[in-house]
Amino acid sequence: MATLTGLATVTNTGNVDLTNIAVEIILKDADGVEIDKYTTTIAALAVGLQRLPYSFTFDPTGYKAPFKVIAKATDGASDEVEQGSFRL
């Protein structure tokens, strides 16, 4: 088993508070197979940033390295950022 922990950063670069931000943090292998997903909602996001901790525990032997963590935040407009890749 392996455990991957990290912090995803959601940033509001506008000049008004945002509400009901849907956040998905997805762990994928090199072939794009989804291993696990963490979802949450940020009720209110002021201008600036908020960090969201995440943790995935999984068996890497059934998947192809390197692994990726993808973060998506949606408030009516979608933004997807690759947070990083790693090998176990």
DOLOTI-664105 format. One record per residue: residue in one letter; x, y, z of N, C-alpha, C, O in turn. Coordinates in Angstrom, 2 decimals, m for minus. Example, Ala and Ser with C-alpha at 12.3 -4.5 7.8 and 13.67 -1.06 7.14 Angstrom:
<donus>
   residuo       nxx       nyy       nzz      caxx      cayy      cazz       cxx       cyy       czz       oxx       oyy       ozz
         A     13.19     m5.69      7.80     12.30     m4.50      7.80     13.20     m3.30      7.80     14.24     m3.32      8.46
         S     12.85     m2.25      7.08     13.67     m1.06      7.14     12.90      0.03      7.87     13.41      1.14      8.04
</donus>
This chain:
<donus>
   residuo       nxx       nyy       nzz      caxx      cayy      cazz       cxx       cyy       czz       oxx       oyy       ozz
         M      0.85     m1.19      0.00      0.00      0.00      0.00      0.88      1.24      0.00      2.01      1.23      0.50
         A      0.34      2.30     m0.58      1.04      3.59     m0.62      0.06      4.66     m0.18     m1.15      4.54     m0.40
         T      0.58      5.72      0.42     m0.24      6.86      0.81      0.37      8.11      0.21      1.57      8.36      0.35
         L     m0.45      8.88     m0.46     m0.05     10.15     m1.05     m0.84     11.24     m0.36     m2.07     11.20     m0.35
         T     m0.15     12.23      0.22     m0.82     13.36      0.84     m0.32     14.64      0.20      0.80     14.69     m0.32
         G     m1.14     15.66      0.23     m0.74     16.93     m0.35     m1.71     18.03      0.01     m2.66     17.82      0.77
         L     m1.47     19.20     m0.56     m2.34     20.36     m0.39     m2.70     20.88     m1.78     m1.82     21.18     m2.58
         A     m3.98     20.98     m2.05     m4.45     21.62     m3.28     m4.76     23.07     m2.93     m5.30     23.35     m1.86
         T     m4.42     23.98     m3.81     m4.67     25.40     m3.59     m5.75     25.88     m4.55     m5.61     25.73     m5.76
         V     m6.81     26.45     m4.01     m7.87     27.06     m4.82     m7.73     28.56     m4.63     m7.76     29.06     m3.50
         T     m7.58     29.29     m5.75     m7.32     30.73     m5.68     m8.43     31.51     m6.37     m8.81     31.20     m7.50
         N     m8.94     32.52     m5.70     m9.89     33.46     m6.27     m9.10     34.70     m6.66     m8.69     35.47     m5.79
         T     m8.88     34.89     m7.96     m8.08     36.02     m8.44     m8.95     37.21     m8.84     m8.44     38.22     m9.33
         G    m10.25     37.10     m8.63    m11.15     38.21     m8.96    m11.21     39.23     m7.85    m10.32     39.31     m7.00
         N    m12.28     40.03     m7.87    m12.42     41.06     m6.85    m13.73     40.94     m6.07    m14.12     41.88     m5.37
         V    m14.41     39.79     m6.19    m15.62     39.51     m5.42    m15.52     38.11     m4.83    m14.83     37.24     m5.37
         D    m16.21     37.89     m3.72    m16.24     36.55     m3.12    m16.98     35.59     m4.04    m17.92     35.99     m4.73
         L    m16.57     34.34     m4.05    m17.23     33.29     m4.81    m17.94     32.36     m3.83    m17.52     32.23     m2.68
         T    m19.00     31.71     m4.28    m19.74     30.80     m3.41    m19.94     29.45     m4.09    m19.94     29.34     m5.31
         N    m20.10     28.44     m3.26    m20.41     27.08     m3.70    m19.43     26.56     m4.76    m19.84     26.17     m5.86
         I    m18.15     26.57     m4.43    m17.11     26.09     m5.33    m17.04     24.57     m5.18    m16.76     24.07     m4.10
         A    m17.29     23.84     m6.27    m17.19     22.38     m6.27    m15.74     22.01     m6.59    m15.21     22.42     m7.62
         V    m15.11     21.23     m5.71    m13.71     20.85     m5.88    m13.60     19.34     m5.99    m14.18     18.60     m5.20
         E    m12.83     18.88     m7.00    m12.50     17.46     m7.15    m10.99     17.34     m7.20    m10.33     18.09     m7.93
         I    m10.44     16.42     m6.44     m9.01     16.11     m6.48     m8.94     14.64     m6.88     m9.44     13.77     m6.16
         I     m8.31     14.37     m8.02     m8.37     13.04     m8.64     m6.97     12.46     m8.77     m6.05     13.13     m9.24
         L     m6.82     11.21     m8.36     m5.56     10.48     m8.51     m5.70      9.57     m9.72     m6.62      8.76     m9.79
         K     m4.77      9.71    m10.70     m4.80      8.91    m11.92     m3.44      8.27    m12.15     m2.42      8.75    m11.66
         D     m3.45      7.16    m12.92     m2.18      6.56    m13.30     m1.75      7.10    m14.66     m2.42      7.96    m15.23
         A     m0.62      6.59    m15.18     m0.04      7.09    m16.43     m0.97      6.88    m17.63     m0.88      7.63    m18.60
         D     m1.85      5.89    m17.57     m2.79      5.63    m18.66     m4.08      6.43    m18.50     m4.98      6.30    m19.33
         G     m4.19      7.25    m17.46     m5.39      8.05    m17.24     m6.48      7.34    m16.47     m7.60      7.85    m16.36
         V     m6.17      6.15    m15.92     m7.15      5.41    m15.13     m7.33      6.12    m13.79     m6.35      6.39    m13.08
         E     m8.59      6.42    m13.43     m8.87      7.06    m12.15     m8.75      6.03    m11.04     m9.45      5.02    m11.03
         I     m7.85      6.30    m10.09     m7.62      5.41     m8.95     m8.54      5.78     m7.80     m9.13      4.91     m7.17
         D     m8.64      7.07     m7.52     m9.47      7.53     m6.40     m9.81      9.00     m6.64     m9.17      9.68     m7.43
         K    m10.85      9.47     m5.93    m11.26     10.87     m6.07    m11.76     11.39     m4.73    m12.45     10.70     m4.00
         Y    m11.39     12.63     m4.43    m11.86     13.34     m3.24    m12.68     14.53     m3.73    m12.22     15.28     m4.59
         T    m13.88     14.71     m3.21    m14.71     15.85     m3.59    m15.15     16.61     m2.35    m15.37     16.03     m1.28
         T    m15.28     17.92     m2.51    m15.76     18.78     m1.43    m16.35     20.05     m2.04    m16.18     20.31     m3.23
         T    m17.03     20.83     m1.22    m17.56     22.12     m1.65    m17.05     23.20     m0.72    m17.08     23.04      0.50
         I    m16.58     24.29     m1.29    m16.19     25.46     m0.52    m17.38     26.41     m0.55    m17.73     26.92     m1.62
         A    m18.03     26.64      0.59    m19.24     27.45      0.65    m18.98     28.89      0.22    m19.78     29.48     m0.51
         A    m17.86     29.47      0.69    m17.52     30.85      0.34    m16.01     30.96      0.21    m15.26     30.50      1.07
         L    m15.57     31.58     m0.88    m14.14     31.77     m1.13    m13.89     33.25     m1.37    m14.26     33.79     m2.41
         A    m13.26     33.90     m0.39    m12.91     35.31     m0.53    m11.77     35.45     m1.54    m11.15     34.47     m1.93
         V    m11.51     36.68     m1.94    m10.37     36.95     m2.81     m9.12     36.46     m2.11     m8.92     36.76     m0.93
         G     m8.29     35.73     m2.79     m7.10     35.13     m2.21     m7.12     33.63     m2.41     m7.65     33.15     m3.42
         L     m6.57     32.89     m1.48     m6.48     31.45     m1.69     m6.89     30.68     m0.45     m6.90     31.19      0.67
         Q     m7.23     29.43     m0.71     m7.56     28.48      0.36     m6.86     27.17      0.03     m6.89     26.73     m1.12
         R     m6.24     26.54      1.02     m5.56     25.27      0.82     m6.44     24.14      1.35     m7.02     24.23      2.43
         L     m6.51     23.06      0.56     m7.31     21.90      0.93     m6.40     20.69      1.06     m5.79     20.28      0.07
         P     m6.29     20.11      2.23     m5.47     18.89      2.37     m6.19     17.70      1.76     m7.42     17.61      1.81
         Y     m5.41     16.77      1.19     m5.98     15.53      0.67     m5.03     14.39      0.96     m3.84     14.59      1.19
         S     m5.58     13.18      0.96     m4.78     11.98      1.19     m5.43     10.81      0.45     m6.64     10.60      0.53
         F     m4.61     10.06     m0.27     m5.06      8.86     m0.96     m4.21      7.68     m0.47     m2.99      7.78     m0.44
         T     m4.85      6.59     m0.09     m4.15      5.35      0.23     m4.61      4.32     m0.81     m5.80      4.07     m0.96
         F     m3.64      3.73     m1.52     m3.98      2.82     m2.61     m2.86      1.81     m2.82     m1.74      1.99     m2.34
         D     m3.19      0.74     m3.54     m2.21     m0.28     m3.90     m1.68      0.04     m5.29     m2.40     m0.14     m6.27
         P     m0.43      0.50     m5.41      0.09      0.92     m6.71      0.41     m0.22     m7.67      0.67      0.02     m8.84
         T      0.39     m1.46     m7.18      0.80     m2.57     m8.06     m0.18     m2.82     m9.20      0.21     m3.41    m10.21
         G     m1.42     m2.39     m9.09     m2.39     m2.60    m10.15     m2.47     m1.46    m11.15     m3.33     m1.46    m12.02
         Y     m1.58     m0.48    m11.04     m1.63      0.71    m11.87     m0.26      1.01    m12.47      0.76      0.49    m12.01
         K     m0.25      1.87    m13.50      0.99      2.21    m14.20      1.52      3.57    m13.74      0.81      4.57    m13.80
         A      2.76      3.59    m13.27      3.43      4.84    m12.88      3.93      5.56    m14.14      4.12      4.91    m15.16
         P      4.14      6.87    m14.09      3.98      7.76    m12.94      2.51      8.07    m12.70      1.67      7.96    m13.59
         F      2.22      8.47    m11.47      0.87      8.81    m11.06      0.69     10.32    m11.10      1.66     11.07    m10.97
         K     m0.56     10.78    m11.29     m0.86     12.21    m11.37     m1.97     12.56    m10.39     m2.86     11.75    m10.13
         V     m1.90     13.77     m9.87     m3.00     14.32     m9.09     m3.52     15.52     m9.88     m2.77     16.45    m10.19
         I     m4.81     15.48    m10.18     m5.47     16.54    m10.93     m6.46     17.23     m9.99     m7.19     16.56     m9.27
         A     m6.47     18.56    m10.00     m7.43     19.30     m9.20     m8.35     20.10    m10.12     m7.89     20.75    m11.06
         K     m9.65     20.02     m9.84    m10.64     20.78    m10.60    m11.48     21.58     m9.62    m11.93     21.06     m8.60
         A    m11.70     22.86     m9.93    m12.59     23.69     m9.13    m13.57     24.36    m10.08    m13.18     24.93    m11.09
         T    m14.86     24.28     m9.74    m15.89     24.81    m10.63    m16.85     25.70     m9.85    m17.36     25.32     m8.80
         D    m17.08     26.88    m10.38    m18.10     27.77     m9.81    m18.99     28.30    m10.93    m19.49     29.43    m10.84
         G    m19.20     27.52    m11.95    m19.90     27.97    m13.15    m18.94     28.05    m14.32    m19.34     27.87    m15.47
         A    m17.68     28.31    m14.02    m16.61     28.25    m15.02    m15.64     27.21    m14.49    m15.40     27.15    m13.28
         S    m15.07     26.40    m15.36    m14.22     25.30    m14.92    m12.75     25.66    m15.05    m12.34     26.36    m15.99
         D    m11.95     25.17    m14.11    m10.50     25.35    m14.16     m9.87     24.05    m13.72    m10.20     23.53    m12.66
         E     m8.95     23.53    m14.52     m8.29     22.26    m14.20     m6.79     22.49    m14.22     m6.25     23.04    m15.17
         V     m6.12     22.05    m13.17     m4.68     22.24    m13.05     m4.04     20.93    m12.65     m4.49     20.29    m11.70
         E     m2.99     20.53    m13.36     m2.25     19.34    m12.95     m1.32     19.75    m11.82     m0.49     20.65    m11.98
         Q     m1.47     19.08    m10.68     m0.69     19.43     m9.50      0.68     18.77     m9.47      1.59     19.28     m8.82
         G      0.83     17.64    m10.16      2.13     17.00    m10.14      2.06     15.53    m10.47      0.99     14.93    m10.44
         S      3.20     14.98    m10.78      3.32     13.55    m11.06      4.35     12.97    m10.11      5.24     13.67     m9.64
         F      4.24     11.68     m9.84      5.20     11.04     m8.95      5.29      9.57     m9.27      4.38      8.99     m9.87
         R      6.38      8.96     m8.89      6.60      7.52     m9.04      6.73      6.90     m7.67      7.25      7.52     m6.74
         L      6.25      5.67     m7.55      6.40      4.93     m6.30      7.38      3.81     m6.50      7.66      3.05     m5.57
</donus>
